[in-house]
């Protein structure tokens, strides 16, 4: 599962690098598909930790909520702060305003409500996905499901643009303790209701770039499908039906299939999600047996965040040179991704891992679960 998480983050980073530098270097998985697979993985992992780390008590839920907030917000806010500081320093030195360009160009005419939306969503993430459904006209925001097709949209106020997915993650965390500990039939019913709502809305003409993978009521089905996949994993594990050879073989087959059938992935994403949901137990079992796989998966979150400012800064610095060449540069796309991976390694080493030790200590001190769930606790990565 760690390899999958890293490759999905790499797909998003590579796709964005390609859009900045004009050279697509990782065409196998589109960014929207990668994001929705992330939702499924999140559902699986959150179901795992709720079953094996946090007690179903007010104290246990409080530790769960606060630990998830620390996990999400600390790396994000640090990267956000550095991005703002670098952008302000560039502006003060007479250079471009970088990630703050929209604020400098429109700040004087932005309404109070627009300023409030931009500041709140950038600082707290909640509601950031709605920027893709808001048109910006002279500093005023207007709702439109087709806002992304009618630029400028409020997305240009997002300093770290890919962070909008974290708003959906946080919404899922909020309801997870209330749902994921219930009977699997309830979870399945809610997932089916969400899926039905999605395609009924599409049939009524509400399918847009914004509703394709940015609207939480539709995406809830993928989170819950991941949680159901965890139930399958637990069923197999409790009956000693998870075998290393099977997990390795299933993982290898899925990897080969993904590499050899890229057109199927792009044309039939929901069939792909169904297959991946069935494969997640094997992926996770493989991850529990290989520390390097978990370590690689740990890079996915910081890579997902840090690649955006790297692309913004790099493309701005090379803007004149690229324009003079009159062509794209594959080299700079690769370079942006490599720099992002290196920075993700540093962020994990000096920020994420020290904080994770503190988070895990809090979970243990909360007396999360009893001895019967020791195996689940052991299987839970320290970074989850």
Buried (B, 14 or more C-beta within 10 A) or exposed (E): BBBBBBBBBBBBBBBBBBBBBBBBBBEBBBBBBBBBBBBBBBBBBBBBBBBBBBBEEEEBBBBBBEBBEBBBBBBBBBBBEEBBEBBBEBBEEEEBBBBBBBBBEBEEEBEEEBBEBBEEBBEEBBBBBBBBBBBBEEBEBEEBBBBBEEEBBBBBBBBBBBBBBBBBBBBBBEEBBEBBEEEBEEBBEBBEBBBEBBEEBBEEEBBBBBBBBBBBEBBBBBBBBBBBBBBBBBEBBEEEEBEEEBBBEBBEEBBEBBEEBEEEBBEEBEEBBEEBBBBBBBBBBBBBBBEEBBBBBBBBBBBBBBBBBBBBBBBBBBEEEBEEEEEBBBEBBBBBBEBBBEBBBEBBEEBBEEBBEEBBEBBEEBEBBEEEBEBBBEBBBEBB
